[in-house]
Amino acid sequence: MSILVIAEHDNKTLNGATLNVVAAAQEIGGDVTVLVAGSGAQAVADAAAKVSGVSKVLLADSPAYANQLAENVAALVADLAKDYKYVLAPSTTTGKNILPRVAALLDVSMITDIIAVESANTFKRPIYAGNAIATVQSDENIIVGTVRGTAFDAVAADGGSASVEAVAEAKDANLSKFVSEEIVKSERPELTAARIVVSGGRGVGSGDNYHTVLDPLADKLGAAQGASRAAVDAGFVPNDMQVGQTGKIVAPDLYIAVGISGAIQHLAGMKDSKVIVAINKDEEAPINAVADYWLVGDLNTVVPELVSKL
């Protein structure tokens, strides 16, 4: 069986989420091909060729794919997909933007948020904000799916020796154009890839207090910072810090939830964390049901004291 994995990248480096998708592809079994669609992305293709388990890399290098506009990349993937049984991508904003379009162009259904591979055509995915797990079987000629990276251990980024082949044809759908982007620069680890995450909720009270209380803790631990939807909606922090079903899915070694009640929407994005620590003044808060450790107390007192002990 042949599997096409859509690489996620910034034209310079390969996003780690791609390694998790390759791991899922290996569980399905078969030859794994990675597609790198970008502009000036030779370095990404070379990195993909070194990924363990990858047999071939396709490089579509063209200005049409410079910003990986979904309409352009989807058309490319749909053309290439006819030679593959599976088309997989990370369950990220990019993957979720491209693959539904691919499925529509191929006239097939798709499977989102794959968290386990049961057999060649049977997969598990969360539903109802992760409160139930659905087992889905697909009889499509081409199976299209996004993979939740936190559910699969990443394969090694080196050790492979795949060939790199150029995809000559490039098409601009002329349906959209790239205008601009604003990239938030931070010295902290990227949220979805961090080993430690410190998150704050509505209980922190304000944006100023969020930074006053939580920044020192994150600095001490070398942690990424996140937030609940309630904190984002209240304007405490920008929405790229949101953890949850409608935000980012994380599974760090340590997740510290401060002033977060634990709404289902938030738990769906972090409950796979290896160790969960909750700090909340409400001992009946739902977050305590998934926490490995919890401390009932005023976060404005508890967190500074914790920082002083580190």
C-alpha positions as CSV (number, residue, x, y, z in Angstrom):
1,M,0.0,0.0,0.0
2,S,1.2,3.5,-0.8
3,I,0.8,6.5,1.5
4,L,1.2,10.1,0.7
5,V,2.0,12.4,3.7
6,I,1.7,16.1,3.3
7,A,4.7,17.8,5.0
8,E,4.1,20.9,7.1
9,H,6.9,23.4,6.9
10,D,7.8,27.1,6.5
11,N,9.9,26.6,3.4
12,K,13.0,26.4,5.7
13,T,12.4,23.7,8.3
14,L,10.2,20.6,8.5
15,N,7.5,20.9,11.2
16,G,7.8,18.2,13.8
17,A,4.1,17.3,13.4
18,T,5.1,15.6,10.1
19,L,7.1,13.1,12.0
20,N,4.0,12.1,14.0
21,V,2.0,11.6,10.8
22,V,4.8,9.4,9.4
23,A,4.5,7.3,12.5
24,A,0.8,6.8,11.9
25,A,1.5,5.9,8.3
26,Q,4.0,3.3,9.4
27,E,1.3,1.7,11.6
28,I,-0.9,1.4,8.5
29,G,2.0,-0.2,6.6
30,G,3.3,0.4,3.2
31,D,5.6,2.8,1.3
32,V,5.6,6.3,2.7
33,T,6.0,9.2,0.3
34,V,6.3,12.8,1.7
35,L,5.1,15.7,-0.4
36,V,6.9,19.0,0.2
37,A,5.0,21.8,-1.5
38,G,6.6,25.2,-1.2
39,S,9.0,27.7,-2.7
40,G,12.7,27.5,-2.1
41,A,12.0,24.5,0.0
42,Q,14.9,22.3,-1.0
43,A,16.2,22.2,2.6
44,V,12.8,20.9,3.8
45,A,12.8,18.2,1.1
46,D,16.4,17.2,2.2
47,A,15.3,17.0,5.8
48,A,12.2,14.9,4.9
49,A,14.4,12.5,3.0
50,K,16.3,11.8,6.2
51,V,13.2,11.0,8.2
52,S,13.1,7.3,9.3
53,G,10.6,5.2,7.4
54,V,10.2,7.6,4.4
55,S,10.8,5.9,1.0
56,K,10.5,8.9,-1.3
57,V,10.1,12.6,-1.2
58,L,8.2,14.7,-3.8
59,L,9.3,18.3,-4.0
60,A,6.8,20.7,-5.7
61,D,8.9,23.9,-5.7
62,S,7.1,26.8,-7.2
63,P,6.0,30.4,-6.4
64,A,2.4,29.1,-6.5
65,Y,3.1,27.1,-3.3
66,A,5.2,29.8,-1.5
67,N,2.6,30.4,1.1
68,Q,0.9,27.0,0.8
69,L,-2.5,28.5,-0.1
70,A,-5.0,25.7,0.4
71,E,-6.6,26.0,-3.0
72,N,-3.3,25.6,-4.8
73,V,-1.9,22.8,-2.6
74,A,-5.2,20.9,-2.6
75,A,-5.3,20.8,-6.4
76,L,-1.7,19.5,-6.5
77,V,-2.4,16.8,-3.8
78,A,-5.6,15.7,-5.6
79,D,-3.7,15.1,-8.8
80,L,-1.0,13.2,-7.0
81,A,-3.4,11.2,-4.8
82,K,-4.6,9.1,-7.7
83,D,-1.4,7.1,-7.3
84,Y,-1.9,6.5,-3.6
85,K,-4.2,4.6,-1.3
86,Y,-3.9,7.0,1.6
87,V,-3.4,10.8,1.9
88,L,-2.5,11.9,5.4
89,A,-1.7,15.3,7.0
90,P,-1.2,16.7,10.5
91,S,-4.4,17.7,12.3
92,T,-3.3,21.3,12.4
93,T,-4.8,24.4,11.0
94,T,-2.8,23.8,7.8
95,G,-3.8,20.2,7.4
96,K,-7.5,20.9,8.2
97,N,-7.4,23.7,5.7
98,I,-6.0,21.5,2.8
99,L,-7.4,18.0,3.2
100,P,-11.2,18.7,3.2
101,R,-10.6,20.4,-0.2
102,V,-8.6,17.4,-1.4
103,A,-11.4,15.0,-0.3
104,A,-13.9,17.2,-2.2
105,L,-11.8,17.2,-5.3
106,L,-11.5,13.4,-5.1
107,D,-15.2,13.0,-4.2
108,V,-14.4,10.9,-1.1
109,S,-15.2,11.3,2.5
110,M,-12.4,12.0,5.0
111,I,-11.5,11.0,8.5
112,T,-10.4,13.7,10.9
113,D,-8.3,13.6,14.1
114,I,-7.1,10.0,13.8
115,I,-5.7,8.9,17.1
116,A,-5.2,5.1,16.5
117,V,-4.9,2.7,13.6
118,E,-7.0,-0.4,14.1
119,S,-6.4,-1.9,10.6
120,A,-5.8,-0.9,7.0
121,N,-9.2,0.8,6.8
122,T,-10.3,1.2,10.4
123,F,-9.3,4.1,12.7
124,K,-10.3,5.7,16.0
125,R,-11.1,9.3,16.4
126,P,-12.4,11.4,19.3
127,I,-16.0,12.8,19.3
128,Y,-18.0,14.9,21.7
129,A,-14.9,16.8,22.7
130,G,-13.0,13.6,23.5
131,N,-15.7,12.2,25.8
132,A,-16.2,9.3,23.4
133,I,-14.0,7.5,20.9
134,A,-15.5,6.5,17.5
135,T,-14.2,3.6,15.5
136,V,-14.5,4.5,11.8
137,Q,-14.2,2.2,8.9
138,S,-13.6,3.6,5.4
139,D,-14.3,1.7,2.1
140,E,-13.2,4.6,-0.1
141,N,-10.8,4.0,-2.9
142,I,-8.5,6.7,-1.5
143,I,-8.6,7.2,2.3
144,V,-8.0,10.9,3.2
145,G,-7.4,11.7,6.9
146,T,-5.8,14.1,9.3
147,V,-3.7,12.7,12.2
148,R,-3.6,14.0,15.7
149,G,0.1,14.2,16.4
150,T,-0.2,13.9,20.2
151,A,-1.5,10.4,19.7
152,F,1.6,9.0,17.9
153,D,5.2,9.1,19.0
154,A,7.3,10.9,16.4
155,V,9.6,8.8,14.2
156,A,13.3,9.7,14.2
157,A,14.2,12.8,12.2
158,D,17.3,11.1,10.8
159,G,18.4,7.6,9.7
160,G,16.5,7.6,6.5
161,S,17.9,7.9,2.9
162,A,14.9,8.6,0.7
163,S,15.2,9.9,-2.9
164,V,14.0,13.4,-3.7
165,E,12.0,13.8,-6.9
166,A,10.8,17.0,-8.4
167,V,7.1,17.6,-9.3
168,A,7.4,19.6,-12.5
169,E,3.8,20.8,-12.9
170,A,2.6,23.7,-10.8
171,K,-0.8,25.3,-11.0
172,D,-2.2,28.5,-9.5
173,A,-5.9,28.2,-8.9
174,N,-6.2,32.0,-8.8
175,L,-8.9,31.7,-6.2
176,S,-7.1,33.3,-3.3
177,K,-4.0,35.4,-2.7
178,F,-1.6,35.8,0.2
179,V,-1.8,39.3,1.7
180,S,0.3,39.3,4.9
181,E,1.0,37.5,8.1
182,E,2.0,38.6,11.6
183,I,4.2,36.1,13.3
184,V,4.4,36.3,17.1
185,K,8.1,36.0,18.1
186,S,8.9,34.5,21.5
187,E,11.9,33.1,23.3
188,R,9.6,30.5,24.8
189,P,9.1,27.0,23.2
190,E,6.4,26.6,20.6
191,L,3.2,25.6,22.4
192,T,2.4,22.4,20.6
193,A,6.0,21.1,20.8
194,A,6.9,22.1,24.4
195,R,7.7,19.5,27.1
196,I,6.2,21.8,29.8
197,V,3.2,24.1,29.4
198,V,1.9,26.6,32.0
199,S,-1.7,27.7,31.2
200,G,-3.9,30.3,32.9
201,G,-7.7,30.6,32.9
202,R,-10.3,33.1,33.8
203,G,-9.3,32.7,37.4
204,V,-6.1,34.8,36.8
205,G,-8.3,37.8,36.7
206,S,-6.7,39.9,34.0
207,G,-4.1,40.0,31.3
208,D,-1.7,42.0,33.5
209,N,-2.1,39.5,36.4
210,Y,-1.7,36.6,33.9
211,H,1.8,37.8,33.1
212,T,2.6,38.9,36.6
213,V,1.8,35.5,38.2
214,L,2.6,33.0,35.4
215,D,5.5,34.5,33.5
216,P,8.0,33.9,36.4
217,L,6.8,30.3,36.7
218,A,7.2,29.7,33.0
219,D,10.6,31.3,33.0
220,K,11.8,29.1,35.8
221,L,10.6,25.9,34.1
222,G,11.5,26.9,30.5
223,A,7.9,26.3,29.7
224,A,5.5,27.4,26.9
225,Q,2.5,29.4,27.9
226,G,-1.1,28.6,27.1
227,A,-4.6,29.7,28.1
228,S,-8.2,28.5,28.3
229,R,-10.8,29.8,25.9
230,A,-12.3,31.8,28.7
231,A,-9.0,33.7,29.2
232,V,-8.6,34.3,25.5
233,D,-12.2,35.5,25.1
234,A,-11.7,37.8,28.0
235,G,-8.7,39.4,26.2
236,F,-6.1,38.3,28.7
237,V,-3.8,36.8,26.0
238,P,-3.9,36.4,22.2
239,N,-5.9,33.5,20.7
240,D,-2.7,31.7,19.4
241,M,-2.2,30.7,23.1
242,Q,-5.5,28.9,23.4
243,V,-5.4,25.3,24.3
244,G,-8.6,23.2,23.7
245,Q,-10.9,21.7,21.2
246,T,-11.1,25.0,19.3
247,G,-7.5,25.9,20.0
248,K,-4.2,23.9,20.1
249,I,-4.0,20.3,21.1
250,V,-1.0,19.6,23.4
251,A,0.4,16.6,25.2
252,P,3.5,17.8,27.1
253,D,5.3,15.9,29.8
254,L,4.0,18.4,32.4
255,Y,0.9,20.6,32.1
256,I,0.2,23.1,34.8
257,A,-3.3,24.6,34.8
258,V,-3.7,27.7,36.9
259,G,-7.1,29.2,37.6
260,I,-8.7,26.9,35.0
261,S,-12.0,25.3,35.9
262,G,-11.7,22.6,33.3
263,A,-14.5,23.0,30.7
264,I,-14.8,20.0,28.3
265,Q,-13.6,22.3,25.5
266,H,-10.3,22.8,27.4
267,L,-9.9,19.2,28.6
268,A,-10.1,18.0,25.0
269,G,-6.9,19.8,24.2
270,M,-4.7,18.8,27.1
271,K,-5.9,15.7,28.8
272,D,-3.3,13.5,27.1
273,S,-0.5,15.3,28.9
274,K,1.6,12.9,30.9
275,V,1.4,14.8,34.2
276,I,-1.3,17.3,34.9
277,V,-1.0,19.8,37.8
278,A,-4.0,21.9,38.7
279,I,-4.0,25.0,41.0
280,N,-7.5,26.2,41.7
281,K,-9.3,27.7,44.7
282,D,-12.4,25.6,43.9
283,E,-11.8,22.0,45.0
284,E,-14.9,20.9,43.0
285,A,-13.5,22.3,39.7
286,P,-13.8,19.7,36.9
287,I,-10.1,20.0,36.1
288,N,-9.4,18.0,39.2
289,A,-11.0,15.0,37.6
290,V,-8.1,14.7,35.2
291,A,-5.3,16.2,37.3
292,D,-2.6,14.0,38.7
293,Y,-1.9,16.6,41.4
294,W,-4.0,19.5,42.5
295,L,-3.6,22.2,45.0
296,V,-6.6,24.1,46.4
297,G,-5.6,27.7,47.1
298,D,-5.4,31.3,45.9
299,L,-3.2,31.3,42.7
300,N,-1.9,34.8,43.6
301,T,-0.3,33.3,46.7
302,V,0.4,29.7,45.7
303,V,2.2,30.4,42.4
304,P,4.7,33.0,43.7
305,E,5.5,30.7,46.6
306,L,6.0,27.8,44.1
307,V,8.3,30.0,42.1
308,S,10.4,30.9,45.2
309,K,10.9,27.2,45.9
310,L,12.2,26.3,42.4
